[in-house]
């Protein structure tokens, strides 16, 4: 897959959402869904609430009601939200 040519896509099911595209607002936030994050190019940057430093990874699973922020500076991201 050529991730750089990937168009933004959003899919909805009754208890889940799947998103492909650029990373969204990196402000700290939390939600009730479990969030699965995958960098489609390069790495993700994740910061947990109260921490100044970003952690680098290629994929992460974030539990419900966990305050965090995510950036994908190298390219598109895949986000799956499960309730």
C-alpha positions in Angstrom: 0.0 0.0 0.0 1.2 3.5 -0.8 0.2 5.2 2.4 1.2 8.7 1.1 -1.5 8.3 -1.6 -4.2 7.2 0.9 -7.3 9.3 0.8 -9.0 10.1 4.1 -11.6 7.5 4.9 -14.0 7.1 7.8 -16.2 4.0 8.5 -18.9 3.6 11.1 -20.4 0.6 12.8 -22.8 0.5 15.8 -20.0 0.3 18.4 -16.9 1.2 16.5 -15.3 3.7 14.1 -12.3 3.2 11.7 -10.3 6.2 10.4 -7.6 6.4 7.8 -5.9 9.7 7.2 -3.7 12.4 8.7 -3.4 12.6 12.5 -5.9 14.8 14.2 -5.6 17.5 16.8 -2.8 16.4 19.2 -4.4 18.1 22.2 -4.8 16.0 25.3 -8.2 14.2 25.3 -9.9 11.1 26.5 -12.9 9.0 25.4 -14.8 6.0 26.4 -13.7 3.8 23.5 -10.6 1.6 23.4 -8.4 3.1 20.7 -6.0 1.1 18.4 -3.5 3.3 16.6 -1.2 2.3 13.8 1.3 4.5 11.9 1.0 3.7 8.2 4.3 5.4 7.5 7.1 5.9 10.0 6.2 6.2 13.7 3.5 7.6 16.1 4.2 10.0 18.9 2.1 9.4 22.0 2.0 11.6 25.1 0.1 10.6 28.2 -1.6 13.3 30.3 0.8 14.9 32.8 3.9 13.9 30.8 6.0 16.4 28.8 7.8 13.9 26.7 6.4 12.1 23.6 6.9 8.3 23.3 7.7 6.8 19.9 6.1 3.7 18.6 4.6 2.2 15.4 1.3 1.0 17.1 -0.5 1.4 20.4 -3.6 0.4 22.2 -5.1 3.0 24.5 -7.6 2.0 27.1 -10.9 3.8 27.7 -10.8 7.0 29.7 -7.1 7.3 29.5 -6.0 10.9 28.7 -3.5 11.1 25.8 -2.5 12.9 22.7 -1.3 11.3 19.4 0.7 12.7 16.4 1.8 10.9 13.3 4.4 13.3 11.8 5.6 10.8 9.1 2.4 10.2 7.3 -1.2 8.8 7.6 -2.5 7.0 10.6 -5.1 4.3 11.1 -7.4 4.7 14.2 -9.9 2.1 15.3 -12.2 3.0 18.2 -14.1 0.1 19.9 -16.8 0.5 22.6 
